[in-house]
Structures are given as structure tokens and as C-alpha cells.
């Protein structure tokens, strides 16, 4: 409350100074000033408006929020004055410490899945692409196990002379998991 009263006393001095500048500005006496001084007048006008807004906000906070809350818990003006005069006597309870922010863990690696490509019926090798990256090749007449990240993936199986991975008819959406298999069927 004492700070509010001190701010109001300083505000009276500030207002008297501003009124002096404002009177001179209204009659046009500031028009003949140097550009830097006219800039200072504009800054004083802005500062005056800001000071009015600050004191209004401080007064509203004290009268509508802080004052009633303090009175509700039994604080009066004399007790507040005593706390300001001897702050060591009125210590702050620090039992309510905020919880420490947990450290973020790195993302878990994706589960790896072993899947099988059966190329036993074909005489040409087949290239296996997952999500646009080649992960291996299965030789002709063989069934091979390959390993990739599990989950929903884009699969391309390309034989020599076939279009590139991503061209029409080469891409399949699959859900890779351990034991998943695909069989190549080639014309004889």
C-alpha cells in the first residue's frame, strides 16, 4: 500500500511536468524546437500515457485482487507494514516446490522385423526395396530372409528390366512383421 501511495505522489510530480509540456505543445510552442527535442516531446507524451496505464493497473490489482485476498487470510495494513519493515521475521514457506521437469528420453528405435521373399519359381534375381531404399537382393531359385523396420511400409520387388521403384504397379503397402512372407510368381 505504501508503494502505491509513493507511486501516486510521484505521479503528481510527473503530471505537473507533463501539463507544463502539454500546454506549450497545445499552443504550438514546440513546433519551433529542434527535431531531437520534438522527438523528446513525443516520447514524453507516450511516457505519460504509459504511466497512467501502469498506475491504473497497479491500483486495480491492489483494490480488486491483492487487497481482498490478503484481508481474507487475516492480513491488515499494520501487519503488511510490519512485514515490509522486517521481512526476515515473515519468511516464505518453501514446501511447495515445483516438480522437476523430467528429462526427455530419446525415441525408441523401431522394432526390426525379419520377413521372407520366396523367389524359388523365378530364374531372375529380385531386388527388394523398402520405403524407397534398396535393402537386398534375392537370388534366382532361392528363398531369403531380410530385415527391416517393422510396421506399415512401402515395398517394391523389382526384376531386371522392370520399371523403377515407384512407377505404376511396382509399389505395395504392406505391414511388415516377424515371419511375414511374399512369393514371387514368374511366367515360365
C-alpha positions as CSV (number, residue, x, y, z in Angstrom):
1,X,0.0,0.0,0.0
2,X,2.9,2.3,0.8
3,X,4.4,1.7,-2.7
4,X,1.0,2.6,-4.2
5,X,0.9,5.9,-2.2
6,X,4.5,6.7,-3.2
7,X,3.7,6.0,-6.9
8,X,0.7,8.4,-6.6
9,X,2.9,11.1,-5.1
10,X,5.5,10.7,-7.9
11,X,2.6,10.7,-10.3
12,X,1.6,14.1,-9.1
13,X,5.1,15.5,-9.9
14,X,5.0,13.7,-13.3
15,X,1.6,15.1,-14.0
16,X,2.7,18.7,-13.2
17,X,5.7,18.3,-15.5
18,X,3.5,16.8,-18.3
19,X,0.9,19.5,-18.0
20,X,3.7,22.1,-18.5
21,X,4.9,20.3,-21.7
22,X,1.3,19.8,-22.9
23,X,0.4,23.4,-22.5
24,X,3.4,24.5,-24.6
25,X,2.6,21.8,-27.2
26,X,-1.1,22.9,-27.5
27,X,-0.2,26.5,-28.3
28,X,2.4,25.4,-30.8
29,X,5.5,26.5,-28.8
30,X,7.1,23.1,-29.5
31,X,6.9,23.4,-33.3
32,X,10.0,25.7,-33.4
33,X,12.1,23.2,-31.4
34,X,15.0,21.2,-32.9
35,X,14.0,17.8,-34.3
36,X,15.6,15.9,-31.4
37,X,13.7,17.9,-28.9
38,X,10.4,17.4,-30.7
39,X,11.1,13.7,-30.6
40,X,11.6,14.0,-26.8
41,X,8.2,15.8,-26.5
42,X,6.6,12.9,-28.4
43,X,8.4,10.4,-26.2
44,X,7.1,12.3,-23.1
45,X,3.6,12.1,-24.4
46,X,3.9,8.4,-24.9
47,X,5.6,8.0,-21.5
48,X,2.7,9.9,-19.8
49,X,0.1,7.6,-21.3
50,X,2.1,4.6,-20.3
51,X,2.5,5.9,-16.7
52,X,-1.3,6.4,-16.5
53,X,-1.9,2.9,-17.7
54,X,0.6,1.5,-15.2
55,X,-0.9,3.3,-12.2
56,X,-4.4,2.3,-13.2
57,X,-3.3,-1.3,-13.5
58,X,-1.5,-1.2,-10.1
59,X,-4.5,0.4,-8.4
60,X,-6.9,-2.1,-9.9
61,X,-4.7,-5.0,-8.9
62,X,-4.4,-3.8,-5.3
63,X,-8.1,-2.9,-4.8
64,X,-9.7,-5.8,-6.7
65,X,-7.3,-8.6,-6.3
66,X,-4.4,-8.5,-3.8
67,X,-6.1,-6.4,-1.1
68,X,-9.2,-8.5,-0.7
69,X,-7.2,-11.7,-0.8
70,X,-4.8,-10.5,1.9
71,X,-7.7,-9.5,4.1
72,X,-9.4,-12.8,3.6
73,X,-6.5,-14.6,5.1
74,X,-6.3,-12.2,8.0
75,X,-3.7,-9.6,6.9
76,X,-4.4,-6.0,7.7
77,X,-2.5,-2.8,6.8
78,X,-0.5,-2.8,10.1
79,X,0.6,-6.4,9.6
80,X,1.7,-5.7,6.0
81,X,3.6,-2.6,7.2
82,X,5.4,-4.8,9.8
83,X,6.2,-7.4,7.1
84,X,7.7,-4.7,4.9
85,X,9.7,-3.2,7.8
86,X,11.2,-6.6,8.9
87,X,11.0,-9.2,6.1
88,X,13.3,-11.7,7.8
89,X,10.6,-12.2,10.5
90,X,8.0,-13.1,8.0
91,X,9.6,-15.9,6.0
92,X,8.2,-17.6,2.9
93,X,7.2,-21.2,3.2
94,X,9.0,-23.2,0.6
95,X,7.2,-26.6,1.0
96,X,5.5,-26.2,-2.4
97,X,8.5,-26.6,-4.7
98,X,7.6,-27.3,-8.3
99,X,8.4,-30.8,-9.5
100,X,11.5,-31.2,-11.6
101,X,10.9,-31.3,-15.3
102,X,11.6,-34.8,-16.4
103,X,14.3,-35.3,-19.0
104,X,13.1,-36.3,-22.3
105,X,14.1,-39.8,-23.4
106,X,15.3,-40.4,-26.9
107,X,12.7,-42.0,-29.1
108,X,12.8,-45.8,-29.1
109,X,14.2,-47.5,-32.1
110,X,11.7,-49.1,-34.3
111,X,11.2,-52.8,-33.9
112,X,13.0,-54.8,-36.5
113,X,11.1,-57.4,-38.4
114,X,12.5,-60.4,-40.3
115,X,10.5,-61.2,-43.4
116,X,10.9,-63.6,-46.3
117,X,10.9,-63.3,-50.0
118,X,10.4,-66.5,-51.9
119,X,11.9,-66.4,-55.4
120,X,12.1,-70.2,-56.0
121,X,9.9,-70.1,-59.1
122,X,11.8,-67.4,-60.9
123,X,15.0,-67.5,-62.9
124,X,15.9,-63.9,-62.4
125,X,17.1,-62.2,-59.2
126,X,14.7,-59.8,-57.5
127,X,15.7,-56.6,-55.8
128,X,13.8,-55.7,-52.6
129,X,13.1,-52.1,-51.8
130,X,11.5,-50.8,-48.6
131,X,10.3,-47.2,-48.4
132,X,12.4,-46.2,-51.4
133,X,15.7,-47.7,-50.2
134,X,17.2,-51.0,-51.5
135,X,17.7,-53.4,-48.7
136,X,18.8,-56.5,-50.5
137,X,18.5,-58.9,-53.4
138,X,17.1,-62.4,-53.6
139,X,18.9,-64.7,-56.0
140,X,17.0,-66.9,-58.6
141,X,15.5,-70.1,-57.2
142,X,16.1,-69.0,-53.5
143,X,14.0,-68.0,-50.5
144,X,15.8,-65.4,-48.4
145,X,15.2,-63.7,-45.1
146,X,15.6,-59.9,-45.0
147,X,15.4,-57.5,-42.0
148,X,13.8,-54.0,-42.0
149,X,11.9,-51.8,-39.6
150,X,8.5,-53.3,-38.7
151,X,5.2,-51.6,-39.3
152,X,3.4,-50.2,-42.3
153,X,5.9,-49.9,-45.2
154,X,6.1,-49.4,-48.9
155,X,7.5,-52.5,-50.7
156,X,8.9,-52.8,-54.2
157,X,10.0,-56.1,-55.7
158,X,11.9,-55.5,-59.0
159,X,13.2,-58.0,-61.5
160,X,15.8,-57.0,-64.1
161,X,14.3,-54.8,-66.9
162,X,11.3,-53.8,-64.7
163,X,10.4,-50.2,-64.2
164,X,11.9,-48.2,-61.3
165,X,10.5,-48.4,-57.8
166,X,7.7,-46.0,-57.5
167,X,6.4,-46.5,-61.1
168,X,2.9,-47.7,-61.6
169,X,2.4,-51.3,-60.5
170,X,5.7,-51.6,-58.5
171,X,4.6,-50.3,-55.1
172,X,2.6,-52.2,-52.5
173,X,1.7,-51.1,-49.0
174,X,2.5,-53.9,-46.6
175,X,2.6,-54.3,-42.8
176,X,6.0,-55.9,-42.0
177,X,6.2,-58.1,-39.0
178,X,8.3,-61.1,-38.0
179,X,7.5,-64.0,-40.2
180,X,5.8,-62.0,-43.0
181,X,6.5,-63.5,-46.4
182,X,5.8,-62.9,-50.1
183,X,6.2,-65.3,-53.0
184,X,7.3,-64.2,-56.5
185,X,5.4,-65.7,-59.4
186,X,7.2,-65.6,-62.7
187,X,6.0,-66.7,-66.1
188,X,7.7,-69.8,-67.4
